[in-house]
Amino acid sequence: MWRGDLGLTDLIDRQNVPKSDLRFEVLGTLDEASSALGLVRAGSASPAAKELVLAVQRDLCWMMSEFAAESDQARPPSQITQARLDWLEAQYQSIVARNPLGNGFVVPGDSMAGAALQLARTIVRRAERYVTMFQNHSPLPNPLLIAYLNRLSAVLYALARAEDVAAGVTAPTMAKPSPDGQP
């Protein structure tokens, strides 16, 4: 019988940790976000979007390694630094400067790349909630992780809208119809 069959697994520096530990919600959700971003890279997204997404996937892998170690001795040096937050902010500003977001909520699905990015964005938001819950129970290995995830979700939203435009969408599908009832 495998230990996993008993609901136990390992961290970098600890064995037989219950899979119900909140740390695994964080790890699993970060992994899920990276996998959803993999759909973007494997699909029809622009080369620039694919490059940005790969950089983010690598950041998420670093985050997972930070969460997979409980002791400071086993934890790798953090790659999620203020410089990385500044990089994300610059990405957001650049995307929005080229593709203004407009007002109102949009319904995902106007393009495959945009829809995959919106899916990844919602998973990143869930990861952010889990990291915040984790912080309420024990100190974060890196206090910048919440800020990174918060900014990442904004970048993914802007990038999704930009990829919709790149796919030829001239007007996004709005969540609410206009006051005159038109889509």
Disulfide bonds with the S-S distance in Angstrom:
none
